[in-house]
Amino acid sequence: MADPNDRNLASFVFKNRGLLLALPAAALALCGRPTAFSIAAGLPFAIAGEFLRCWAVGYSGTTTRNDVVTAPELVSGGPYAYVRNPLYIGNFVTAAGFAVAFTGGNSHLGRGALVVGSLASMAAVYATIVPYEETFLRTKFGEDFERYCRRVPRILPQLRPAPGGEGEWDPQVLVEAESNTFALFGAMLAVLVVKALRG
């Protein structure tokens, strides 16, 4: 039986995940010293991660913005046929890209602290909320979710999609659910450009 304190912590982290994940971005924006080379190296990854997130959100719907775990249906198509948490992987790739882009001019120690610190904090958030979400999905969908887990890995994508995936991509969801994400991405780009121009 799960410890109620663990559930309470996971619930708190899930509810406040947006704020918790914004803290590493703020640290990069405040302390980072981008260079032309670091931007060229990191920005493609940040953009690729954002595309992966958009692909995932288009399948999972507006529930990705809820303060409590909910799922009207078990989505197993699109990116969810390759890996169970494509949205979080997209976020992590975006964060890694920005971490590289922002820290080209920092000292080796400063760069290491910013990159490792930002990614480790994200990993800690996801290590807390992924099992919490999966407990909910296991309770709600039972054997259907267990079968999905046997066919699709949690973190490392498989090369071929699991057959018979359910769900359809809806671009309208991006308009409804992703305005905050797009605003944060745009703000990070703006800060990156300004800091790079100031040298």
KAVEN-V779220 format. One record per pair of residues at least 24 apart in sequence whose ideal C-beta (glycine too) atoms are under 7 Angstrom apart, sorted by the first residue. I is the first residue (numbers start at 0). J is the second residue. Records with the same first field share a line. If there is no record, write none. Layout:
BEGIN
I = J / J
END
This chain:
BEGIN
8 = 127
9 = 127 / 128 / 131
12 = 124 / 127 / 128
13 = 68 / 128 / 131
14 = 66
16 = 124 / 128
19 = 124
20 = 90 / 121 / 124
21 = 183
22 = 120
23 = 94 / 117 / 120 / 121
24 = 183 / 187
26 = 113 / 116 / 117
27 = 97 / 98 / 101 / 113 / 117
28 = 187 / 190
30 = 113
31 = 101 / 102 / 105 / 113 / 194
32 = 102 / 103 / 104 / 105 / 194
33 = 100 / 101 / 103 / 104 / 191 / 194 / 195
34 = 103 / 104
35 = 195
36 = 103
37 = 99 / 100 / 102 / 103
38 = 100 / 191 / 195
40 = 99
41 = 96 / 97 / 99 / 100
42 = 96 / 100
43 = 96
44 = 92 / 95 / 96 / 99
45 = 93 / 96 / 97 / 100
47 = 92
48 = 89 / 90 / 92 / 93 / 96
49 = 89 / 93 / 184
51 = 78 / 85 / 88 / 89 / 92
52 = 86 / 89 / 90 / 93 / 180
53 = 173 / 177
54 = 78 / 85
55 = 85 / 86 / 89
56 = 86 / 172 / 173 / 176 / 177
57 = 168 / 169 / 170 / 172 / 173
58 = 166 / 168
59 = 86
60 = 172
61 = 172 / 175 / 176
63 = 176
64 = 176
68 = 131 / 132 / 135
70 = 136 / 139
73 = 136 / 140 / 143 / 144 / 147 / 165
74 = 165 / 166
75 = 147 / 161 / 164 / 165 / 166
76 = 164 / 165 / 166
77 = 164 / 166 / 168
79 = 164 / 166
80 = 151 / 160 / 161 / 164
81 = 156 / 157 / 160
82 = 151 / 152 / 154 / 155 / 156
83 = 151 / 152 / 153
84 = 129 / 153 / 154
87 = 125
91 = 121
94 = 118 / 121
97 = 187
100 = 191
101 = 191
129 = 153
END
